[in-house]
Amino acid sequence: MLPLVDTHIHLDAPELDGGGPGVLAAARQRGVVSFVVPGVRVSGWPSLVRLAGQWPGVYAAPGLHPAYAGQWNEAAAGQLRALTRESGMVAIGEIGLDGAAGPDRKCQETVLRDQLAIALDASLPVLLHARQATGRLLEVLKELQVGKRVGGIWHGFSGSLQVAQRLADMGFLIGVGPILLRDNARKLPEAVRALPLECLVLETDLPDMADHPGTLVDVAERVAELRREALEMVAATTTDNARKLLGLNRE
């Protein structure tokens, strides 16, 4: 059985209708041993704490998605700071910039910077979201030296090899997910072939990008195929990458 880590899965999503335990069971049957659940809205943070406390191998990454940046205030900031001291909290996420949803860019960037400051103070890595805002997010991350100081994962990467190399040089890992399985994927396969395997981690982004947690195995198999490497090597290395960055236990 392959030891895999899903670095981005929304086990608390309303679409699952409380079916998280079933999702976990199905994933474990395929060899997925650890699950990182990112935050989206402030109201969802308590459920992340419960998930991390109740289910072995489940870890929380509370944060405010840029699409919901309007929810940010002093109370939310205080709550997030407090959560960084809870057991099972391994990152701040998913945070970033979104040019297609949410409030204006100025608001989003203010909230991003506040959350990055919390992550830096707590020495926690970040799970990054970017849509139609890659350049500006890269600028902010470089300015604050986030990659070198705490590291993180660029979630749902779909960009060019050049951007992927820049992220790797800055100290970030590349989150490879179901986008890689699309017939029309061009940029991501190139990056997966060319980057060192030590720069990659795997994700499903279930239920947004995948219908079944076993999709993580499909992604791993595609990475192995593109790189012409053994699936066991891809699984072991990407799992080790995630464990080192996020401080995960060996389940």
C-alpha positions as a LaTeX table, in Angstrom:
\begin{tabular}{lrrr}
\hline
Residue & $x$ (\AA) & $y$ (\AA) & $z$ (\AA) \\
\hline
Met1 & 0.00 & 0.00 & 0.00 \\
Leu2 & 1.33 & 3.41 & $-0.94$ \\
Pro3 & 1.77 & 5.97 & 1.86 \\
Leu4 & 0.18 & 9.11 & 0.41 \\
Val5 & $-0.63$ & 12.51 & 1.90 \\
Asp6 & $-3.53$ & 14.59 & 0.59 \\
Thr7 & $-2.28$ & 18.11 & 1.29 \\
His8 & $-5.57$ & 19.80 & 0.38 \\
Ile9 & $-8.96$ & 18.17 & 1.00 \\
His10 & $-12.14$ & 19.84 & 2.30 \\
Leu11 & $-13.46$ & 17.08 & 4.55 \\
Asp12 & $-15.78$ & 19.61 & 6.19 \\
Ala13 & $-17.38$ & 20.77 & 2.93 \\
Pro14 & $-21.19$ & 21.06 & 3.02 \\
Glu15 & $-21.33$ & 19.03 & $-0.20$ \\
Leu16 & $-20.16$ & 15.97 & 1.73 \\
Asp17 & $-23.22$ & 16.29 & 4.00 \\
Gly18 & $-21.37$ & 14.93 & 7.02 \\
Gly19 & $-19.87$ & 12.09 & 5.04 \\
Gly20 & $-16.29$ & 12.80 & 6.04 \\
Pro21 & $-15.77$ & 9.45 & 7.82 \\
Gly22 & $-16.81$ & 7.58 & 4.68 \\
Val23 & $-14.44$ & 9.66 & 2.60 \\
Leu24 & $-11.60$ & 8.88 & 5.01 \\
Ala25 & $-12.33$ & 5.17 & 4.92 \\
Ala26 & $-12.37$ & 5.12 & 1.11 \\
Ala27 & $-9.13$ & 7.09 & 0.96 \\
Arg28 & $-7.34$ & 4.84 & 3.44 \\
Gln29 & $-8.27$ & 1.82 & 1.32 \\
Arg30 & $-6.26$ & 3.43 & $-1.50$ \\
Gly31 & $-3.25$ & 4.17 & 0.71 \\
Val32 & $-3.89$ & 7.77 & 1.74 \\
Val33 & $-2.68$ & 8.04 & 5.33 \\
Ser34 & $-2.78$ & 11.77 & 6.11 \\
Phe35 & $-5.18$ & 14.58 & 5.22 \\
Val36 & $-4.71$ & 18.35 & 5.52 \\
Val37 & $-8.00$ & 20.26 & 5.71 \\
Pro38 & $-7.76$ & 23.98 & 4.86 \\
Gly39 & $-10.05$ & 26.68 & 6.13 \\
Val40 & $-12.39$ & 28.67 & 3.89 \\
Arg41 & $-14.72$ & 30.74 & 6.09 \\
Val42 & $-14.35$ & 31.94 & 9.69 \\
Ser43 & $-17.46$ & 29.99 & 10.69 \\
Gly44 & $-15.80$ & 26.76 & 9.54 \\
Trp45 & $-12.74$ & 26.98 & 11.77 \\
Pro46 & $-14.28$ & 25.21 & 14.82 \\
Ser47 & $-15.12$ & 22.19 & 12.68 \\
Leu48 & $-11.49$ & 21.99 & 11.57 \\
Val49 & $-10.44$ & 21.76 & 15.21 \\
Arg50 & $-12.96$ & 18.97 & 15.80 \\
Leu51 & $-11.85$ & 17.04 & 12.72 \\
Ala52 & $-8.20$ & 17.20 & 13.72 \\
Gly53 & $-9.06$ & 16.07 & 17.24 \\
Gln54 & $-11.42$ & 13.23 & 16.31 \\
Trp55 & $-9.91$ & 11.54 & 13.27 \\
Pro56 & $-6.38$ & 10.06 & 13.21 \\
Gly57 & $-4.26$ & 11.38 & 10.38 \\
Val58 & $-6.38$ & 14.51 & 9.90 \\
Tyr59 & $-4.71$ & 17.90 & 10.31 \\
Ala60 & $-6.14$ & 21.41 & 10.17 \\
Ala61 & $-4.95$ & 24.50 & 8.33 \\
Pro62 & $-7.35$ & 27.26 & 9.41 \\
Gly63 & $-7.44$ & 30.43 & 7.36 \\
Leu64 & $-9.71$ & 32.74 & 5.38 \\
His65 & $-10.08$ & 32.16 & 1.64 \\
Pro66 & $-9.66$ & 35.42 & $-0.31$ \\
Ala67 & $-13.18$ & 35.08 & $-1.72$ \\
Tyr68 & $-14.45$ & 35.61 & 1.84 \\
Ala69 & $-11.97$ & 38.30 & 2.87 \\
Gly70 & $-14.90$ & 40.51 & 3.86 \\
Gln71 & $-15.32$ & 38.34 & 6.98 \\
Trp72 & $-11.98$ & 39.50 & 8.39 \\
Asn73 & $-11.94$ & 41.67 & 11.50 \\
Glu74 & $-10.12$ & 41.91 & 14.83 \\
Ala75 & $-12.17$ & 39.09 & 16.32 \\
Ala76 & $-11.34$ & 36.77 & 13.42 \\
Ala77 & $-7.66$ & 37.67 & 13.70 \\
Gly78 & $-7.68$ & 36.90 & 17.43 \\
Gln79 & $-9.45$ & 33.61 & 16.82 \\
Leu80 & $-6.92$ & 32.57 & 14.19 \\
Arg81 & $-4.00$ & 33.46 & 16.45 \\
Ala82 & $-5.51$ & 31.32 & 19.20 \\
Leu83 & $-6.01$ & 28.41 & 16.82 \\
Thr84 & $-2.32$ & 28.36 & 15.94 \\
Arg85 & $-1.69$ & 27.10 & 19.47 \\
Glu86 & $-4.11$ & 24.15 & 19.14 \\
Ser87 & $-2.79$ & 20.65 & 18.55 \\
Gly88 & $-3.31$ & 19.33 & 15.05 \\
Met89 & $-2.86$ & 22.75 & 13.44 \\
Val90 & $-0.13$ & 22.43 & 10.82 \\
Ala91 & $-0.53$ & 25.46 & 8.52 \\
Ile92 & $-2.49$ & 28.62 & 7.77 \\
Gly93 & $-4.68$ & 28.25 & 4.70 \\
Glu94 & $-6.05$ & 28.57 & 2.30 \\
Ile95 & $-5.03$ & 32.18 & 1.91 \\
Gly96 & $-4.06$ & 34.31 & $-1.07$ \\
Leu97 & $-5.56$ & 36.50 & $-3.78$ \\
Asp98 & $-8.47$ & 35.85 & $-6.13$ \\
Gly99 & $-9.11$ & 38.08 & $-9.13$ \\
Ala100 & $-12.35$ & 36.34 & $-10.00$ \\
Ala101 & $-14.22$ & 36.28 & $-6.69$ \\
Gly102 & $-14.55$ & 38.12 & $-3.41$ \\
Pro103 & $-14.04$ & 41.74 & $-2.41$ \\
Asp104 & $-11.67$ & 44.18 & $-4.11$ \\
Arg105 & $-7.97$ & 43.43 & $-4.38$ \\
Lys106 & $-6.99$ & 46.00 & $-1.74$ \\
Cys107 & $-9.20$ & 44.28 & 0.86 \\
Gln108 & $-7.91$ & 40.85 & $-0.12$ \\
Glu109 & $-4.29$ & 41.92 & 0.14 \\
Thr110 & $-4.81$ & 43.47 & 3.57 \\
Val111 & $-6.35$ & 40.22 & 4.82 \\
Leu112 & $-3.59$ & 38.19 & 3.16 \\
Arg113 & $-0.88$ & 40.24 & 4.84 \\
Asp114 & $-2.56$ & 39.97 & 8.23 \\
Gln115 & $-2.77$ & 36.17 & 7.92 \\
Leu116 & 0.80 & 35.91 & 6.68 \\
Ala117 & 1.90 & 37.86 & 9.76 \\
Ile118 & 0.07 & 35.37 & 11.98 \\
Ala119 & 1.69 & 32.46 & 10.16 \\
Leu120 & 5.14 & 34.00 & 10.49 \\
Asp121 & 4.63 & 34.74 & 14.19 \\
Ala122 & 3.52 & 31.15 & 14.77 \\
Ser123 & 6.22 & 29.66 & 12.50 \\
Leu124 & 3.57 & 27.85 & 10.47 \\
Pro125 & 3.72 & 27.23 & 6.71 \\
Val126 & 0.97 & 28.55 & 4.45 \\
Leu127 & $-1.40$ & 26.98 & 1.91 \\
Leu128 & $-1.69$ & 29.46 & $-0.95$ \\
His129 & $-4.59$ & 30.18 & $-3.29$ \\
Ala130 & $-4.12$ & 32.26 & $-6.43$ \\
Arg131 & $-6.52$ & 32.91 & $-9.30$ \\
Gln132 & $-5.86$ & 35.66 & $-11.82$ \\
Ala133 & $-3.44$ & 37.13 & $-9.29$ \\
Thr134 & $-0.22$ & 35.12 & $-9.56$ \\
Gly135 & 2.12 & 38.04 & $-10.15$ \\
Arg136 & 0.94 & 40.12 & $-7.24$ \\
Leu137 & 0.89 & 37.18 & $-4.84$ \\
Leu138 & 4.47 & 36.34 & $-5.80$ \\
Glu139 & 5.47 & 39.95 & $-5.10$ \\
Val140 & 3.94 & 39.91 & $-1.61$ \\
Leu141 & 5.52 & 36.56 & $-0.76$ \\
Lys142 & 8.91 & 37.73 & $-1.94$ \\
Glu143 & 8.66 & 41.00 & $-0.03$ \\
Leu144 & 7.93 & 39.19 & 3.24 \\
Gln145 & 10.33 & 36.29 & 2.53 \\
Val146 & 7.56 & 33.88 & 3.46 \\
Gly147 & 9.04 & 30.91 & 1.60 \\
Lys148 & 12.41 & 31.16 & 3.28 \\
Arg149 & 10.94 & 31.84 & 6.73 \\
Val150 & 8.11 & 29.28 & 7.00 \\
Gly151 & 7.56 & 27.76 & 3.56 \\
Gly152 & 4.27 & 26.60 & 2.17 \\
Ile153 & 2.37 & 24.98 & $-0.68$ \\
Trp154 & 1.04 & 26.69 & $-3.79$ \\
His155 & $-2.27$ & 24.87 & $-3.89$ \\
Gly156 & $-3.81$ & 23.71 & $-7.18$ \\
Phe157 & $-0.86$ & 24.79 & $-9.30$ \\
Ser158 & $-1.60$ & 25.09 & $-13.02$ \\
Gly159 & 1.01 & 27.59 & $-14.17$ \\
Ser160 & 4.14 & 27.50 & $-16.24$ \\
Leu161 & 7.44 & 25.82 & $-15.52$ \\
Gln162 & 8.99 & 29.25 & $-15.08$ \\
Val163 & 6.55 & 30.20 & $-12.32$ \\
Ala164 & 6.97 & 26.78 & $-10.68$ \\
Gln165 & 10.75 & 27.17 & $-10.68$ \\
Arg166 & 10.43 & 30.63 & $-9.17$ \\
Leu167 & 8.23 & 29.28 & $-6.40$ \\
Ala168 & 10.66 & 26.45 & $-5.71$ \\
Asp169 & 13.54 & 28.92 & $-5.55$ \\
Met170 & 11.52 & 31.00 & $-3.06$ \\
Gly171 & 11.08 & 27.97 & $-0.79$ \\
Phe172 & 7.58 & 26.74 & $-1.69$ \\
Leu173 & 6.28 & 23.32 & $-2.70$ \\
Ile174 & 4.01 & 22.83 & $-5.70$ \\
Gly175 & 0.59 & 21.29 & $-5.01$ \\
Val176 & $-0.21$ & 18.90 & $-7.86$ \\
Gly177 & $-3.83$ & 17.83 & $-8.14$ \\
Pro178 & $-6.55$ & 16.67 & $-10.54$ \\
Ile179 & $-5.71$ & 19.40 & $-13.05$ \\
Leu180 & $-2.88$ & 17.08 & $-14.08$ \\
Leu181 & $-5.45$ & 14.49 & $-15.21$ \\
Arg182 & $-7.16$ & 16.77 & $-17.71$ \\
Asp183 & $-6.67$ & 15.98 & $-21.39$ \\
Asn184 & $-6.01$ & 19.65 & $-22.13$ \\
Ala185 & $-3.40$ & 20.13 & $-19.39$ \\
Arg186 & $-0.19$ & 21.46 & $-20.95$ \\
Lys187 & 1.73 & 23.72 & $-18.58$ \\
Leu188 & 1.41 & 21.59 & $-15.45$ \\
Pro189 & 2.71 & 18.37 & $-17.05$ \\
Glu190 & 5.77 & 20.27 & $-18.24$ \\
Ala191 & 6.45 & 21.52 & $-14.73$ \\
Val192 & 5.92 & 18.06 & $-13.23$ \\
Arg193 & 8.43 & 16.54 & $-15.64$ \\
Ala194 & 11.10 & 19.18 & $-15.10$ \\
Leu195 & 11.03 & 20.02 & $-11.39$ \\
Pro196 & 12.89 & 17.95 & $-8.81$ \\
Leu197 & 10.51 & 15.50 & $-7.16$ \\
Glu198 & 11.44 & 17.11 & $-3.84$ \\
Cys199 & 9.45 & 20.18 & $-4.94$ \\
Leu200 & 6.12 & 18.37 & $-5.34$ \\
Val201 & 3.25 & 17.36 & $-3.07$ \\
Leu202 & $-0.12$ & 15.85 & $-3.99$ \\
Glu203 & $-3.71$ & 16.94 & $-3.40$ \\
Thr204 & $-7.30$ & 16.26 & $-4.46$ \\
Asp205 & $-9.04$ & 19.51 & $-3.44$ \\
Leu206 & $-12.07$ & 17.29 & $-2.87$ \\
Pro207 & $-14.96$ & 17.99 & $-3.42$ \\
Asp208 & $-14.10$ & 20.96 & $-5.65$ \\
Met209 & $-11.69$ & 19.21 & $-8.01$ \\
Ala210 & $-12.32$ & 15.54 & $-7.32$ \\
Asp211 & $-15.32$ & 13.32 & $-6.61$ \\
His212 & $-13.42$ & 10.54 & $-4.86$ \\
Pro213 & $-10.42$ & 10.63 & $-2.46$ \\
Gly214 & $-8.83$ & 7.81 & $-4.43$ \\
Thr215 & $-8.18$ & 10.38 & $-7.14$ \\
Leu216 & $-4.97$ & 11.09 & $-5.24$ \\
Val217 & $-3.64$ & 7.74 & $-6.42$ \\
Asp218 & $-4.56$ & 8.65 & $-9.99$ \\
Val219 & $-2.59$ & 11.89 & $-9.64$ \\
Ala220 & 0.41 & 10.02 & $-8.21$ \\
Glu221 & 0.28 & 7.53 & $-11.08$ \\
Arg222 & 0.20 & 10.35 & $-13.63$ \\
Val223 & 3.19 & 12.04 & $-11.98$ \\
Ala224 & 5.11 & 8.75 & $-12.14$ \\
Glu225 & 4.15 & 8.29 & $-15.79$ \\
Leu226 & 5.24 & 11.79 & $-16.79$ \\
Arg227 & 8.53 & 11.52 & $-14.91$ \\
Arg228 & 9.17 & 7.90 & $-15.93$ \\
Glu229 & 9.76 & 7.01 & $-12.31$ \\
Ala230 & 8.39 & 4.25 & $-10.12$ \\
Leu231 & 5.08 & 5.00 & $-8.44$ \\
Glu232 & 6.62 & 3.92 & $-5.15$ \\
Met233 & 9.29 & 6.60 & $-5.51$ \\
Val234 & 6.73 & 9.30 & $-6.27$ \\
Ala235 & 4.57 & 8.26 & $-3.32$ \\
Ala236 & 7.44 & 8.03 & $-0.85$ \\
Thr237 & 9.06 & 11.33 & $-1.86$ \\
Thr238 & 5.92 & 13.45 & $-2.05$ \\
Thr239 & 4.77 & 12.04 & 1.28 \\
Asp240 & 8.13 & 12.83 & 2.84 \\
Asn241 & 7.98 & 16.36 & 1.39 \\
Ala242 & 4.59 & 16.96 & 3.01 \\
Arg243 & 5.61 & 15.45 & 6.33 \\
Lys244 & 8.75 & 17.57 & 6.56 \\
Leu245 & 7.02 & 20.84 & 5.70 \\
Leu246 & 3.91 & 20.32 & 7.81 \\
Gly247 & 5.38 & 18.29 & 10.67 \\
Leu248 & 2.98 & 15.39 & 10.16 \\
Asn249 & 3.17 & 12.19 & 12.14 \\
Arg250 & 3.90 & 8.91 & 10.45 \\
Glu251 & 0.46 & 7.34 & 10.51 \\
\hline
\end{tabular}
